[in-house]
Amino acid sequence: MSLPSLRLKANADRRLRAGHLWVFSNEVDVAATPLTAFQPGDLAQLEAANGKPLGVVGVSPNNLICARLLSRDGKHGFDKSLLVHRLNVALSLRERLFEVPCYRLVYGDSDLLPGLVVDRFFDILVVQLASATMERHRDAVIAALVQVLKPSGILFKNDSAARDAEGLERYVTTVHGQVPDWVALEENGVKFQAPVLAGQKTGWFYDHRLNRARLASYVKGKRVLDLFSYIGGWGVQAAVFGASEVMCVDGSGLALDGVERNASLNGVAEKMTCVEGDVFEALRELKAAEERFDVVIADPPAFIKRKKDLKNGEAAYRRLNEQAMRLLSKDGILVSASCSMHLPEEDLQNILLQSARHLDRNIQLLERGGQGPDHPVHPAIPETRYIKSLTCRLLPNG
């Protein structure tokens, strides 16, 4: 196999030798190997400044992250054979962890497949290609998935903003078999249907699986409020776990249709109430109506998508959690979550402490949670760790 070279500047290989997979454009010796010589998705042999090979990379010449390491063995390219091997390695972990085949099968860099995400819903696969390299090799991705998993349907849900930075068009299409609008899944023994075609991301968020399982200890016989509920991942599970009443609030009618569908699927429809509209407005209206809840779950979308959003995002987390606390009973439980990679857990903890003290209440931190093991963290790439979930107890000041 003969590939063009991509050479690094002196000492720019240290981070990769320490385990990282990314090459930044300012680390490339563009005098020796100009990035302009590459097309998005090209493969290259990555070299240290002294010419020593470091492995095979996929190149995105117009991106700040201009290359991602696909294999440290330069003798083997990126092809169906490597994809099959990596998929089998990823599958072996998930099959060890979960009895039911519903999970994130591939989590990008952490599974040594940068730019590829695959969520499994029994025999349906929903795939996201976020890099030009993966898009270029889409046929090999399909063939490898069919060989390893023999799915009845594969959906490419390529409508994320991550594709914009790679210069890729957004699209959603079925590439193998048939994929219905709503697909079945099971989590923590609870049955769901997810809108994979029209829903958010891949249609479901497996990353909070273990955090949602923890609800069982807190919700029995309790009144629960689920904010930014989507299709009821938290709220429906709370009802199944024994909550007496659950109110789900979301701005999407499609999402709340999913709540009703999933509540009926599990025989808990009579416990559920859905409120469609802006969550912050709903919080104000609930406070004005003097409503109280024993458990409030605040799992919003990412308020901090980029570092420049940090200040405004932190203010939004503060506003959300403080308004949520105002609705808690005297001995209430708040589950506060964040999927913003740029918000450290310690900062979320401080936001909760400040909010509680502003309301003159004492707060106890009971449990910390992160993403499940089907979203493994690559220890050299902090960006692969993004989920935070803090379970807190709010008490009167005294």
C-alpha positions, 0 to 999 in steps of 0.5 A: 500500500502506497500513500502520500506522506503527511509530515509533522513539525519537530516534536509535534508527534509527542501527543500522538505517541502519548495516545492522542488521535488528532493532528492539528493544522499548525502541527503539519510541516506544510513546506514538506507536505502541503495540506493543499495537496490533499482532498477531504477524506484522503488517506495519508501516511503520517510521519514524524519530523525525522520521517519515521512512520506513525500510522495511517490518517484520514485527512481533512485539510480545511479543518483545524483538526486536519487529520485523525489517526486511523491505524498505528500500523502503517502497513494496513490501510483503512478498508472494510477489513479494518472496519470489521475488526474494529466493529468486532472489538466494539461489539465484544464490549457491548455484548459483555455489558448488555443482555439486550442489543440496544446500545451505542455500538461505536463511539467515534475516537474511543472505539478507534473509529474517528468520525463514526457513531453507530447506535443499535436498536435490536436489528436496526442500526442508526449511523452518523458519519461526521468526517470526510474520511468516513463519508468517503468510505461509506460503502465499506462502512455499510458492508462491514456493518452488514457482515458483523451484525446482519441488520434488517435496516441501516439508517444514515442520520447525517444531519448534524452540524459536525458535518459542516466543518468537514464541508459535507452535505447533510442528509438522512437516508436508509442505506440497507433494508428497511427502517421504520419511522419509530424503532423499538428499544429497551433500557433498564427493563423499560420498553421504548420506541424512538423516532429515528428519522425525525427525532434528535440525533440518532433518535435516542440518548443511550449515554444516560442509561445508568443515571436513569437507572438510579431514579428507581431509588428516589421516585417510588410514590413521588411526584416527578417533573421531567424538564426537556423530557424529549420522548420520556427517557427519564419520565417514563422510567420514573413512572415505571419505577413507581412514581405516583405522577410524572409531568413531562415538559418539552418544546416539541410536539413530536417528542411529547407524542413519544412520551405518550406512546412510550407511557402507553407501551409500559402501562403507565399512561394514567400517571403521565401529564405532558406540557408543550412549550418553552421550559423556562416559561413552564417553570415560571407558570408552575411556580406561579401556580404554587406547584410542588414536586418531590423529584425534578429532573433537569437534563437540558440540551447543550447550553455550551456548544463552544468555548465562547458560549461558556459565560451565557451557558453557565448563566442558563444552567444557573437559571434552569437549576435555580427555577427547578429548585423553587419547585421542590418540596422541603425534602426534594431531589434534584437530578441535574445533568449536562451534556456540555463538554465545556462545562466541568462537573465541578462547575456544575456542582458550584452552580448547584451550590450557588443556586441553593444558597441563593434560595436559602436552602441546604444541598447534599450531593448524593450521587455522581454519574457520567456516560455509560460504558457503551460511551467509553472515554478515551483517556487522551481525549478529554472531549470524549467525556461529556456527560455529567449527572448530579443527584442532590437533596434540597433541604430547608435552611436550619 
